[in-house]
Amino acid sequence: MDAALVTDALLARCRAEEDTLAEVRAVLRNALMRSGLPDIRVPEQLQSCRLIKDPYDGTSTLVGEWRKARNRQIGSVVIHANGQLIAELDVLQPLPGQADCMVDAVVAFGTPGKLRAELRLLPSLD
């Protein structure tokens, strides 16, 4: 496939998913704040993204990454053509009120308008 067509398709898909990505960011932040964690900023834009074609049905899945200083990945989002998605943001902070737990990440999943989020916990190393 022509590189220009791939680029155009990627840009079109990213634009089409802007509202979904805003909802994902809000759901991730709300889950963190409800747990008592400080407000962790989710970057407004994906720093990298690509389309992956499903070899079975030919649909395209948008795969994006959030990055921080030194280009370190801090999160990712996968949005399938049918709207199903999963997103993850690294947290790596103690869970407030539970010294024996660390929050590894916050994860959002579902479809736009019906997203849920939960914390992924790890035992504390202390």
Sequence and secondary structure as in RCSB ss.txt:
>XXXX:A:sequence
MDAALVTDALLARCRAEEDTLAEVRAVLRNALMRSGLPDIRVPEQLQSCRLIKDPYDGTSTLVGEWRKARNRQIG
SVVIHANGQLIAELDVLQPLPGQADCMVDAVVAFGTPGKLRAELRLLPSLD
>XXXX:A:secstr
  HHHHHHHHHHHHHHTHHHHHHHHHHHHHHHHHTT       SS SEEEEEE TTT  EEEEEEEE GGG EEE
EEEE TTS EEEEEEEEEEETTEEEEEEEEEEEEE TTS EEEEEEEE   
